[in-house]
Amino acid sequence: MTDYGRELEFGASVAPLAEPPGFVERLVVAADRAGLDLVGIQDHPYQRRFLDTWTLICTLVPVTERIRFFPDVASLPLRPPAMLAKAAASLDVLSGGRVEVGLGAGSFWDAIEAMGGPRRTPGEAVRSIEEAIQVIRLVWSEERSVRFEGDIYSLKGMRPGPHPVHDIGIWVGAYGPRMLDLIGRLADGWVPSLGHSPPERLPERQRRIDEGAEKAGREPREIRRAYNISGMIGEADEGPLNGPASRWVEELSRFALELGMDTFIYWPADDPVRQVELFASEVMPRVRESVAAGRGR
């Protein structure tokens, strides 16, 4: 049993669809009004049906009041880390501290290469994330001038600014052993998806993150564990996350108390606005109560 005791957070996962017009805004406004904490917006710039994630987030901040945004996860090969850090810091200032950063080493390499991005080997992908985290933190630092020389990225006397108005989290979406070790050593969070990291795979992957953290002198509890989940809340009984709200409460409570996850980002399979509202009203408060009771015991 692994429970890091972190405060729970809940969010909605959004595909940045260009059509139908206004779809994403309606969904995000519903999530904000329903009291969710986060919106994670997928980042696949090569997908012709998708709007650009950062541009989209900039339009969503003014129509919401409190919800935080993060790319889930940013395609690093197409978003150089210094510019990514500048964009995130700028949006954090403009939004009053409502931005986090999800970071991914890349996938769909043919599509990335078609846009002029690099095709990286697995080893290069790991190095790119490690160097990117260092570069991003330098760009957010209070230093007057920063330099960095890595195998993939460099800074040659850049002057940082503006500075974020809150401590932006860097959450990495990854699954391999070397990447999990890196998350433990350097990142602020892990963002797996249920489809790529089903519950039975979580304990071993959590262990690798924890070992990386301990080697770096960090407390494993410092690292957020955010789970991208999908399914449908309703009467149909078709699996753990395709059924009544009570089943969702049971499963998410188990994910928190036994598997160490503390943040749940929901991507509805259908009827997204209504599903997000149900997630916020019927699942979120009951999971919080259940986990609080479990921790009390």
C-alpha positions in Angstrom: 0.0 0.0 0.0 1.4 3.4 -1.0 -0.2 6.7 0.0 2.0 9.7 0.0 -0.7 11.7 1.8 -0.8 14.6 -0.7 -3.9 16.7 -1.0 -6.1 15.4 -3.8 -6.9 17.4 -7.0 -9.3 16.8 -9.8 -9.4 18.0 -13.4 -10.6 17.6 -16.9 -8.7 16.4 -20.0 -9.4 18.3 -23.2 -8.6 17.6 -26.8 -8.0 21.0 -28.5 -10.5 20.4 -31.3 -11.0 23.2 -33.8 -14.5 21.9 -34.7 -17.2 22.4 -33.6 -16.5 26.1 -32.8 -16.7 26.9 -29.1 -16.6 23.2 -28.0 -13.5 23.6 -25.8 -14.6 26.8 -24.2 -18.0 25.3 -23.2 -16.2 22.3 -21.6 -13.6 24.4 -19.8 -16.1 26.9 -18.5 -18.2 24.0 -17.2 -15.2 22.5 -15.4 -14.3 25.9 -13.9 -17.9 26.5 -12.6 -18.2 23.0 -11.3 -15.1 23.5 -9.0 -12.5 21.3 -10.7 -8.9 22.3 -10.0 -7.2 21.7 -13.4 -7.6 21.5 -17.1 -5.1 19.4 -19.0 -5.0 20.2 -22.8 -3.4 17.6 -25.1 -0.5 18.9 -27.2 -0.3 17.4 -30.7 0.6 20.3 -33.0 0.9 18.0 -36.0 -2.8 17.0 -35.7 -4.7 18.9 -38.4 -7.9 18.9 -36.4 -6.3 20.5 -33.3 -5.8 24.1 -32.3 -2.4 25.1 -30.9 -2.5 24.3 -27.2 -0.7 27.4 -25.9 -2.7 29.7 -28.1 -5.9 28.0 -26.9 -5.0 28.3 -23.2 -4.5 32.0 -23.7 -8.1 32.4 -24.9 -9.5 30.2 -22.0 -7.8 32.1 -19.1 -10.0 35.2 -19.6 -13.3 33.2 -19.7 -12.6 31.3 -16.5 -12.0 32.4 -12.9 -9.9 30.0 -10.9 -9.1 26.8 -12.7 -5.4 26.1 -13.6 -4.2 25.0 -17.0 -1.4 22.7 -18.2 -0.4 21.1 -21.5 -1.0 17.4 -21.1 1.8 17.0 -22.1 3.8 19.6 -24.2 5.6 18.1 -27.2 9.2 19.0 -26.3 10.7 18.4 -29.8 8.4 21.1 -31.2 8.7 23.5 -28.2 12.2 24.5 -27.3 12.5 24.7 -23.5 13.6 28.3 -23.2 10.6 29.5 -25.3 8.3 27.1 -23.4 9.5 28.5 -20.1 9.0 32.1 -21.4 5.5 31.3 -22.6 4.6 29.6 -19.3 6.0 32.4 -17.2 4.2 35.0 -19.2 0.9 33.2 -19.0 1.4 32.6 -15.3 1.8 36.4 -14.8 -1.2 37.2 -17.0 -3.4 34.6 -15.3 -2.4 35.3 -11.7 -0.7 32.0 -11.2 -2.9 29.5 -13.1 -0.4 27.7 -15.2 1.6 24.4 -14.8 3.8 22.6 -17.3 3.3 19.0 -18.4 6.3 17.9 -20.5 6.7 15.0 -22.9 9.8 13.8 -24.8 7.8 13.2 -27.9 5.9 10.6 -29.8 4.5 10.2 -33.4 8.0 10.8 -34.7 7.1 10.8 -38.4 4.6 13.7 -37.7 7.1 15.6 -35.6 9.7 15.3 -38.3 7.2 16.4 -40.9 6.9 19.7 -39.0 10.6 20.2 -38.9 11.2 18.7 -35.5 14.0 16.3 -34.6 13.6 12.5 -34.5 15.2 11.4 -31.3 16.5 8.0 -30.1 15.3 6.8 -26.7 18.5 7.9 -25.1 18.3 11.4 -26.7 14.7 11.6 -25.5 15.7 11.1 -21.9 18.6 13.6 -22.2 16.3 16.1 -23.8 13.9 16.0 -20.8 16.7 16.2 -18.3 18.3 19.2 -20.0 14.9 20.8 -20.6 14.0 20.8 -16.9 17.3 22.4 -16.1 16.9 25.0 -18.8 13.3 25.8 -17.8 14.3 26.3 -14.2 17.1 28.6 -15.2 14.8 30.7 -17.3 12.5 31.0 -14.3 15.3 31.9 -11.9 16.1 35.3 -10.4 19.6 35.3 -12.1 20.5 38.3 -14.2 22.0 36.2 -16.9 22.0 32.4 -17.4 24.2 30.0 -19.3 23.8 26.3 -20.0 25.6 23.9 -22.2 24.1 20.5 -22.8 24.2 17.9 -25.5 20.9 19.1 -26.9 20.1 22.5 -25.5 22.1 25.6 -24.6 21.7 29.1 -23.1 24.3 31.7 -24.0 23.8 34.5 -21.5 20.0 34.7 -21.7 18.4 37.3 -19.4 15.4 35.7 -17.6 12.1 37.4 -17.1 9.3 37.9 -16.4 9.3 35.5 -13.5 6.3 33.3 -12.7 4.1 34.5 -9.9 3.9 31.1 -8.4 6.0 27.9 -8.3 5.1 26.3 -11.6 5.2 22.6 -11.5 7.0 20.6 -14.1 5.2 17.3 -14.6 6.6 14.7 -16.9 4.6 12.2 -18.9 6.8 9.1 -19.3 6.9 5.3 -18.6 10.4 3.9 -19.2 12.8 3.0 -16.3 15.3 5.8 -17.1 12.6 8.4 -17.5 11.0 7.4 -14.2 14.3 7.6 -12.4 14.7 11.1 -13.9 11.3 12.1 -12.7 12.2 11.1 -9.2 15.5 13.0 -9.3 14.4 16.2 -11.1 10.7 16.7 -11.8 7.8 18.0 -9.7 5.3 15.4 -10.9 4.5 12.3 -13.0 1.6 12.4 -15.5 0.8 8.8 -16.7 -2.3 7.8 -18.6 -4.4 4.9 -17.6 -4.2 3.4 -21.1 -0.4 3.3 -21.0 0.0 2.7 -17.3 -2.9 0.6 -16.0 -3.3 0.2 -12.2 -1.4 -3.0 -12.0 1.7 -1.3 -13.5 1.6 1.6 -11.1 3.4 0.1 -8.0 6.6 -0.9 -9.9 6.7 2.5 -11.7 6.1 4.4 -8.4 8.9 2.4 -6.9 11.3 3.5 -9.6 10.3 7.2 -9.1 10.8 6.9 -5.3 14.2 5.3 -5.7 15.2 8.1 -8.0 14.0 10.7 -5.5 15.8 9.0 -2.6 19.1 8.9 -4.5 18.7 12.6 -5.1 18.0 13.3 -1.4 14.3 14.1 -2.1 11.2 13.0 -0.3 9.0 10.9 -2.6 6.0 12.8 -1.2 7.3 15.9 -2.9 6.3 14.5 -6.3 2.8 14.8 -7.7 1.3 11.7 -9.2 -1.4 12.8 -11.7 -3.5 10.1 -13.5 -5.1 10.7 -16.9 -8.2 8.6 -16.8 -11.1 8.0 -19.2 -14.5 6.3 -19.2 -18.2 7.2 -18.5 -20.1 7.9 -15.4 -23.6 6.3 -15.7 -25.8 3.3 -15.1 -24.0 1.0 -17.6 -21.9 -1.5 -15.8 -19.0 -2.1 -18.2 -15.9 -1.9 -16.0 -14.3 0.0 -13.1 -14.5 3.4 -14.9 -17.6 2.7 -16.9 -20.3 2.6 -14.4 -22.2 4.4 -11.6 -20.5 7.2 -9.6 -20.2 4.9 -6.6 -17.9 2.6 -8.6 -15.8 5.6 -9.6 -15.5 6.7 -6.0 -14.4 3.2 -5.0 -11.8 3.0 -7.7 -10.3 6.5 -7.4 -10.1 6.1 -3.6 -8.2 2.9 -4.2 -5.9 4.6 -6.6 -5.1 7.2 -4.0 -4.9 5.1 -0.8 -3.2 2.0 -2.3 -1.5 3.1 -5.5 -0.3 6.6 -4.6 -2.1 8.7 -7.1 -3.2 12.1 -5.9 -4.6 13.9 -9.0 -7.2 12.7 -11.4 -7.6 14.2 -14.9 -10.8 12.9 -16.5 -11.3 12.6 -20.2 -15.0 11.6 -20.9 -15.6 9.1 -23.6 -18.8 10.9 -24.6 -21.1 13.9 -23.6 -18.1 15.7 -22.1 -19.8 18.7 -20.5 -22.4 16.6 -18.7 -19.7 14.1 -17.7 -17.4 16.7 -16.3 -20.2 18.1 -14.3 -21.0 14.7 -12.9 -17.4 14.1 -12.1 -17.2 17.3 -10.1 -20.5 16.9 -8.3 -20.9 13.1 -7.8 -17.3 11.8 -7.7 -14.9 14.5 -6.6 -16.4 15.3 -3.1 -17.0 11.7 -2.3 -13.5 10.6 -3.2 -12.2 13.4 -1.0 -14.4 12.2 1.9 -13.4 8.5 1.3 -9.7 9.2 1.2 -9.9 11.4 4.3 -11.6 8.6 6.1 -9.1 6.1 4.9 -6.2 8.2 6.0 -7.9 8.8 9.4 -8.0 5.1 10.0 
